[in-house]
Amino acid sequence: MKLVFDVEESDFESEVVEHSRSVPVVLDIGADWCGPCLMLTPLLERLATQYAGQFVLAKVDADENMRIAGRHQAKGFPTVIAYSHGQAVDRFHGMKTEGFLRHFLNKLIAHQAAYPHPDRAQESGQMST
């Protein structure tokens, strides 16, 4: 299983939405010209390796995939969105500390595990803090 991969509009449904039915997906929407993106993405990549498959990181270049950024109402970059069981369940904007990211990831992983059946996940709505 690839832990980190690029996503485009053409494979978004399969690589993010459908993939999140079996493993949490962290969607990182950024741009090459974005300073905070250039700091956050490598940190998320390192955490994806450290977490060893407990989640996967899907990276989106907002300049090349404006429809994905628009669909997620990304008002600034980076925008990071957590997907679990086929739906977006949490998000944040901007650069964050490693401690914040670990807490965010641990909540996502716990959410995925707490709702092993997709019908129950849809009832859950947003992740609790």
N, C-alpha and C positions, 0 to 999 in steps of 0.2 A: 504494500500500500504506500502510495506517495504521501508524505507528510505535508509537503509544501508544493503548491502548483499555481500556475497562472490560469485565470478564467476569463473568457470572453462571452459576449452576448450569445453566441451560437451554442455554447456548452454550459451556460449558467444553470439551467434547470437540472441537468444530469449531474454536474459536478458539485453543485451547492445544495439545491433543494432536495433532490433524490438521495444524494450521498448522506445528507444529514439525518436520514431516517435510520441509518445504521451507526453513524459516528458523528459527534458534534463537529460542525464546520464553523470556523472563524473566518469571516469575510473581511478582508483588509482592502478598503478602497482608498487609493492614493494617487499621487502623480510624481513624475520624475523631478519636477521643479519645486516640490514641497519639502522644505527643510525638516519639519517634524516627521514627515513620512519616511525620510531617509534615516531617521533615528529609530522610529518605532518598528518598521518592517523587519530589520535585522534582529531586533529583540524578540519579536513574535516568532521569527524563524527559529531562533535558538530555543525558545520555549517549546515549539512544536517538536523539536528533536529531543529535548529533555523529557517531555511528557510521553514520548515514545508511542504514539498512536492513540492516545486518549482523546485527541482532537486532531483535525487537519486544518491547515491554513490555506485558504484560497485567496490569491492576490489579484486585484483588478486595477488596471491602469485606467483611471477615470477619463483621461484625455482620449483614449482609444475606445472606451466603452461608456460613452455619456449616458446611454439609456439605462445601464445598470446603476450608475450614480444617481440619475434622476428618479428611477424606480424606488430607490432607498432614501430619497430626499436628503442626499448628502449635501449639507449646506457649507461644509468646510472639510478640509483634509488634514490628517487622515480621518476617515470614518470607519469604525470597526463594528461589525454586526455579527451577533452570535445566532447560528441556526441550529435548531434541534427538532427532530421529527418533522422536517419539511417546512418549518416556519421560523421566521425571525422572532427571537425571544428576548433579546437584550441588545444594547448598543452603547457606544461612547464615541466622542469626537476628541481629536487632539492627542498630543503626546501624554503618556501616563508612565508612572513608575513601575518597576518590575513587581513590586508588592501589589499594586492595584491590578496589574495584569494577571498575576497568579490568583488573586481573589476572584476576578472575573472568570477566568478559565475554570477554577474549581467549582464555581456556581453552575457554569454551563455543563460540566461533566456530571455533577450531581443531578441536575435537571434531566439530563438524558437518561441516567440510570433510574431515576425515580419514576419515570414514565416509559416503561419498556414497550407499551402498546400505543401506537399512534393515536387511537381514538381518545385515550386518556390524556395524552400530551396536548391535544387540541383544546381540551377542557381547561387545561392548566393556565393558559394565557402567558403572561410575562413571568420571568423567573423572579422568585422572591429574593430579597437582599439578605 
